[in-house]
């Protein structure tokens, strides 16, 4: 009798494990208090973090509160999110199950992180027409006919050998870079360094008029906020 009972319990445990694994392979949680459409399920796959001995696979290692807007216009608020800049994917910490979910990028239109200033750090999914082509998440610094955006990308790079916290020898580092792009009305992506001359070269024959406009507005293109202001001025004047 005991042997039969043990066999039944073992079978039930195996069935439960298989069922749980199937659920985690393609997760869909209904957010009844956080979504506009209560019947829609926020979908994605189970996410497993990498072991990163130096650097990080995320833009920020801490969970940040934010929102997600889907392609169908549904909005989900008060989510705990991380942007994985190594995979270019959005990771969600599901508060009820403590599962890490890599959200389905094809369903996402926009997301953002709340900030103390009141203005969220907004990201949009945009299709880039240069290498690496495809859908990527970009931080929106200015969004008009012209768009000024940042693509945060982390790569694994070789470095001089070092010993990690477990005593193993390693020779790689995860390093994130901020890639600035100006997107023209025809969806032409132009990458540039946050310097005066590389920025001005983007405007070709309009470069002289752009210089004049920036001088008139006393914009010397010294810091990121100057470039945001410059794109806004140029957008209003020439586009």
C-alpha positions in Angstrom: 0.0 0.0 0.0 2.8 2.4 0.9 4.7 1.6 -2.3 1.5 2.3 -4.3 1.0 5.6 -2.5 4.6 6.7 -3.1 4.2 5.8 -6.8 1.0 7.9 -7.0 2.6 10.9 -5.3 5.7 10.7 -7.5 3.5 10.7 -10.6 1.6 13.7 -9.4 4.8 15.6 -8.7 6.1 14.8 -12.2 2.9 15.9 -13.8 2.9 19.2 -11.8 6.5 19.9 -12.8 5.8 19.3 -16.5 2.6 21.5 -16.3 4.5 24.3 -14.6 7.3 24.1 -17.2 4.8 24.4 -20.0 3.2 27.4 -18.4 6.6 29.2 -18.0 7.6 28.5 -21.6 4.9 30.9 -22.9 3.7 33.1 -20.1 0.5 35.1 -20.3 -0.6 37.0 -17.1 -3.9 38.9 -16.9 -3.3 42.2 -15.1 -6.8 42.9 -13.8 -5.9 46.0 -11.8 -3.1 47.4 -14.0 -4.4 47.1 -17.6 -7.1 48.9 -19.7 -8.3 45.7 -21.2 -8.6 43.3 -18.3 -9.0 40.2 -20.5 -5.8 40.8 -22.4 -2.7 38.8 -21.3 0.7 40.4 -21.2 2.7 37.7 -23.0 6.4 36.6 -23.0 8.8 33.9 -22.2 10.6 32.9 -19.0 13.8 34.9 -18.6 17.0 33.5 -17.1 19.7 36.0 -16.2 23.3 35.5 -17.4 26.2 35.2 -15.0 28.1 38.4 -15.7 31.4 38.6 -13.7 32.1 42.2 -14.8 29.6 44.8 -16.0 25.9 44.1 -16.5 23.5 42.9 -19.1 21.0 45.6 -18.0 20.8 49.3 -18.5 20.2 49.5 -14.7 20.6 46.6 -12.3 17.8 47.8 -10.1 14.2 47.1 -10.8 12.4 50.3 -11.9 8.7 51.1 -11.8 7.3 51.9 -15.2 4.6 51.4 -17.8 4.1 49.5 -21.0 1.9 50.4 -24.0 1.0 47.6 -26.4 0.4 47.8 -30.2 -3.3 47.5 -29.5 -3.1 50.7 -27.3 -3.5 48.9 -24.0 -1.5 50.5 -21.2 -0.1 48.7 -18.1 1.1 50.7 -15.2 3.1 50.2 -12.0 5.2 47.4 -13.4 8.7 46.4 -12.2 10.9 46.6 -15.3 14.5 46.3 -16.5 15.8 46.9 -20.0 18.2 44.2 -21.1 20.6 46.0 -23.3 22.6 42.9 -24.2 19.5 41.2 -25.7 17.6 44.4 -26.5 14.6 43.0 -24.6 12.3 44.3 -21.9 12.2 42.2 -18.7 9.2 42.3 -16.3 9.2 41.0 -12.7 5.7 39.5 -12.1 4.9 40.5 -8.6 2.5 37.6 -7.8 4.7 34.8 -9.0 8.1 36.4 -8.8 8.7 35.1 -12.3 11.1 37.0 -14.6 9.4 37.5 -18.0 11.0 38.5 -21.3 8.1 40.4 -22.8 7.1 39.7 -26.4 8.6 42.6 -28.4 6.2 42.2 -31.2 3.3 43.2 -29.0 5.0 46.3 -27.4 4.8 49.8 -28.8 6.2 51.9 -26.0 7.4 51.7 -22.4 8.9 54.0 -19.9 10.5 54.3 -16.5 9.0 56.7 -13.9 11.3 59.5 -12.6 11.3 61.9 -9.7 11.0 64.8 -12.1 7.6 63.7 -13.2 8.6 63.1 -16.8 9.1 59.4 -17.6 12.1 58.1 -19.5 10.3 57.0 -22.6 11.3 54.3 -25.0 9.7 53.4 -28.4 10.1 50.3 -30.5 11.3 51.5 -33.9 12.4 49.6 -37.0 15.9 50.5 -37.9 16.8 50.6 -41.7 20.5 50.2 -41.2 22.6 47.4 -39.6 21.6 45.9 -37.3 18.2 46.1 -39.1 15.0 45.3 -37.3 13.0 46.4 -34.3 14.9 47.9 -31.5 14.1 49.9 -28.3 15.1 53.5 -28.5 15.0 56.2 -25.8 13.1 59.1 -27.2 14.9 62.4 -26.5 12.9 64.4 -29.1 9.9 63.1 -31.1 8.7 65.3 -33.9 9.2 65.1 -37.7 12.8 64.8 -36.8 13.6 62.3 -34.0 16.6 62.3 -31.7 17.0 58.9 -30.0 19.5 56.7 -28.1 20.0 53.0 -28.6 21.6 51.5 -25.6 23.6 48.4 -26.6 25.7 46.2 -24.4 28.4 43.9 -25.9 30.8 41.3 -24.4 34.3 42.5 -24.9 37.7 40.9 -24.2 39.8 42.4 -21.5 43.0 41.5 -19.6 42.5 38.3 -17.6 41.2 38.7 -14.0 39.8 36.6 -11.2 36.1 36.7 -10.6 34.4 36.6 -7.1 34.4 32.8 -7.3 38.1 32.5 -8.0 37.8 31.7 -11.7 39.9 33.4 -14.4 37.8 35.5 -16.8 38.7 37.7 -19.8 35.5 39.4 -20.8 33.5 42.5 -19.7 30.0 43.5 -20.5 30.1 47.1 -21.6 27.1 49.4 -22.5 27.4 52.2 -25.1 25.0 55.0 -25.9 24.4 55.2 -29.6 22.8 58.5 -30.8 20.7 58.6 -33.9 18.9 61.4 -35.8 15.9 60.0 -37.7 14.7 62.1 -40.6 11.1 62.2 -41.8 11.7 59.5 -44.5 12.8 57.1 -41.6 16.4 57.5 -42.5 18.6 56.7 -39.5 21.8 58.6 -39.1 24.2 57.7 -36.3 26.5 60.4 -35.0 28.8 61.3 -32.1 27.5 63.8 -29.6 29.9 66.5 -31.0 29.2 69.7 -32.9 30.7 68.9 -36.3 29.4 65.3 -36.7 25.9 66.7 -35.9 26.1 69.6 -38.4 27.4 67.3 -41.2 24.0 65.4 -41.0 22.2 68.3 -42.7 24.2 68.5 -45.9 23.2 71.5 -48.0 21.2 73.0 -45.0 24.3 73.0 -42.9 24.9 76.8 -43.3 21.3 77.7 -42.4 21.5 75.3 -39.4 24.7 77.0 -38.2 23.0 80.4 -38.5 19.9 79.2 -36.6 22.0 77.8 -33.7 24.1 81.0 -33.5 20.9 83.1 -33.3 19.6 81.0 -30.4 23.1 80.9 -28.7 23.2 77.1 -28.9 26.9 75.9 -28.8 26.1 72.2 -28.8 28.0 71.4 -25.6 25.8 68.9 -23.8 23.0 66.5 -24.5 20.3 69.1 -23.7 21.8 71.4 -26.3 21.4 68.7 -29.0 17.8 68.2 -27.9 17.1 71.9 -28.2 18.9 72.1 -31.5 16.8 69.3 -33.1 13.7 71.0 -31.8 14.7 74.3 -33.4 15.7 72.7 -36.7 12.5 70.6 -36.8 10.4 73.7 -36.4 12.4 75.9 -38.9 13.1 73.5 -41.7 10.7 70.5 -41.5 
